[in-house]
Amino acid sequence: VLFYGLWLMMGVGIVGIGTCVMHDSNHGAYSSNKGINLFLGNLLNLIGGYSRNWRIQHNVLHHTYTNVEGLDEDIDGTILLRMSPNRPLLGIHRYQHIYSWFLYLLMNLFWVTVKDYTMIVRYNREDLLKKEKITMRKALIEVTAIKLAYFFVTLGLPLLFSAMPWYHVLAGFVMMHMVAGLALACIFQPAHVMETSSFSMPTADLKMEDNWATHQLLNTTNFAPDSKITSWFMGGLNYQIEHHLFPHVCHIHYPKISGIVKAVAEKYGVPYNV
């Protein structure tokens, strides 16, 4: 029981590191020192991810084209999940409120094993790797080295030194990432995949109909703003509106600036969804 309990605790730790430290750092918001931000942003590599991919997917695509079909990968999902009204409606989607929880549990496992490789290939094809000043060959070598080191530490060391059977170690590893995947989905889904979001499509010349700031307000939602525990554990990501408008501002300031943002939104008749 203790063995599995520690794996579950590490799953919670993945979420805490990802939302409170890595996220701000990769936005350049954790410190005014670029070196510190780069160092702490690369902590993602220690919990199974690849920071270069994350910065492209999150900083470049998600924050620029929030909820825009075909550009924001956060709403792509799989054919089983319809997270935008602009995607084809299949019969199975009437049950996605039931089976989506199982897919959320698998989200992190897919990321640490397969997804980073598919992202590198896709970003190379779309000429996005240049944002990180890296070639596809170097990125594949780098991510493979990171993955091998990660699996050696998280699976190899327990197999060598824990004296637990391999199947208990593997089960603990899977449980850790299931906890992380479910928690992260429950943090990011309420921020954008909501009935109040506009999910606007780009114009014929691939531009957004609204200006960037208005688009963010129309496609972003805050939640649990009065919960200090939520704000602490999620790195302020419950103040998603403030984060999307000011991604370079450290999350500890979001509660204070939220009142200003709300007042300005109301002044100009733009929704401020909570």
N, C-alpha and C positions, 0 to 999 in steps of 0.2 A: 504493500500500500504506500509506504514512504517513497519507494523507488518511483512509482507512477506519479505520486504527488509532486515530486521534484520536477518531473518532465512537464507536468501541467503548469507548474510555477514558471518554468522557462518559457512556456507558450505565452503566458501573461507578460513575461519580460520582453519577448519579441515585440509585442504590441507597444509596450512602454518605450522601448528604445526607438522603435520606428516612428511613433507619433510625437514624442517629446524631445528627442535629440536629433535623430537622422533627418527628419522632415524639415525642421527649421534650418538645420545646417546646410542641406542641399538647396535651400532657397536663399542662402546667404544671410539668414536672419538670426542665427544663433549667436554670432559674435561679429564685431566690426573688423576682426582679423580674418582675412581670406584663408590663411593657412589653417586656422582652427576650424573654420567651416568645412574646408576640404577634408581634414582629418576626421572630424566627427561625422561628416556625411558619408564617409567610406565605412562607417560602422555597419552600414547596410550589408556590406560584403561579409561581415562576421556573423550575420543572422540568416544567411542563405540567399541574399539577393545580389544584384549587380548595380552599383550606384550610377554608372554611366547610362544604362538603360532607363533607370528610374528618372534621371534628370530629363531625358528626352521625352519619355511618356508623360511625366507629370508636369514638369515646368514648361516644356515647349508645347505639347499637344493639349493636355487637359486644361491648363490655365489659360491658354490662348483661345481654344475652341470648345469651351465648356458645353457639354450636351449637344454638340453639333455632330450629327450622324456622319460617319465615315472619317472623321478627323479626331474626335475624342475617344480614345481607346477604352476609357473607363466605362463606357456604355455599350461596348461591343459584345462582351460576354461570349456566349456560345449560342448556337441555334436554339438551345433549350431555354435560354433566358431572353426575354424581350424587355429591354430596359428603356426603350424609346418608342413613342407612338409612330415614328417614321419607319420602323422596321416591319417586315411582313408579319401578319398575325396568323399563327398556326393554331390548330386545334389543341395541341398539347399545352399551349400557354395558359389555358384556363386553370391548369393545375400547378403553375409555377410557384404560387404562393405556398404550396406544400413541399415540392421537391427542391426549391431553390436553397433551402437550408442545408441540404446534403451537399449541393454544389459549393456553397460557401465554405463548408468544412474542408473541401478538397482544394480550395483556391491556392493556399500557400504551398501545398505539396506540389501542385502543378508548376508554380512559379520557381521553386528551388531546383526542380529537376529538368523541365523542358522549356518553359516559357522564355527564359532569358536567351536561349539559343534562337528560337523563332523570331524574337524581337530584333536581335542583331541582324539576321538575314533580311528582315523586312525594312529595318532602318537603313541598311546599306542600299537596298533597292530604291528607297525613297530619298536617298541622299541626305539623311539626317545624322549619320555618324559624324559628319564634319562638324556638327555642333559640339561634339566632344573632342574634336581634333584627333581622331583615331581611325585607322583603316579596319576593314572587316577582319582581315587576317589577325591583326594585333588584338582586336576585341575578342575574337574566338579563343586565342591563346590565353588572354588575360582572364576571361570568364571561366575557362576550363581549369586554370590554376587555382582560381578562387573557389570553385566548386569542389575540387579535389581536397583542398585544405579544409573546407567547411565539413565535408562528409567524414574526413579523417578525425576531426576533433569531436563532432557530434555523434558519430556512429562508431568510428574506429577505437577511440579511447575508451568508451564504455564497454565495448566488446572485449578489450584487452584487460581492463582493470576493475570492472565492476563486479566480476564473478557472477553476473546474471546470464541466463541463457540468451542466445542471440534473438529469439523471438520476443522476449520481454524488452530487449533493447530496441528492436525494430518497432514494437507496439508503442513504446514510450515516445519514440521519435515521431511516429505518425500522430499520436495524441497531441504532442506539442504543437505541431503545425495545424492540426484541426482546430485547436483552441485559438491559435493566432488568426487563422483564416476566417473563422466565424466572427471573432471580435472585430477584425478590421473591416469586414463586410458591413457589420452593424454600425460602424462608425461612418463609413463613406457613403453607403446607400441613402440614409436619411438626408444627406447634405445636397443631393442633386436629383436622385430618382424619386421625385415627388409629383403629386398631381398639380402643384402650383408652378412647376417648371414649364417654360415655354417650348423647349426642344426645337428652337427655330432652325430652319435649314439655310444654308448659305445662298446668296444670290447667284445669278448666272455667271458672274465674274469672280465667284468664290470669295465674296465679301459678306460680312454679317449685316443684316438689316439695321440693327441697332448699334450704337457706339459700344465700345468694349465694356465700359463700366456698367452701362445699363444692361447689357447682355448678361453680365455676371449676376446682377441683382435679380434678373428674370429667371435665372437657372440655378440659383443657390438658396439654401435654406439653413437657418440656424436651428439648433435644438438644445434643450436643457440649459439655457443661458444662466439660470440661477443656481446651478449645481457646481459648487467649487471643486468637489471631488471629481466630477466629470471633466471639468476644464483642466484640472491637474493631470489626470490620467491620460487624457486624450491630447495633451499638448495644445489645448485651445481650439481643437478642430471642431468643437461644437459651435464656435463662432466662425462658421465657414464663410459667411458673407465678408466679414472683415479680412479673413485670410485671403480670399480671392481678390479683393480690392487692393490689399497691401501685403503681398506675399513676402516682401523683404523686411517686414516689421516683425519682431519677435512676438510669439503668441502671448506672452505675459501681459502685453498691452491691449489685447483685443477687448476685454471687458470694458476698459475705460473709453476706447474710441467707438464702441458700438452705439452709444447714445448719440454721438455726433453723426454717425453714418445714418442711423434711423431718422433723425430729425431732417437731414438733408434730403433723404429719399422721400419722406412725406411732403416736404416743401415742393418738390418737383413732380409729385404724383407717381413715383416709381415704387412698386411693391417692395416691402421689407418683410420677407417671410420667416416666421419663427414657428 
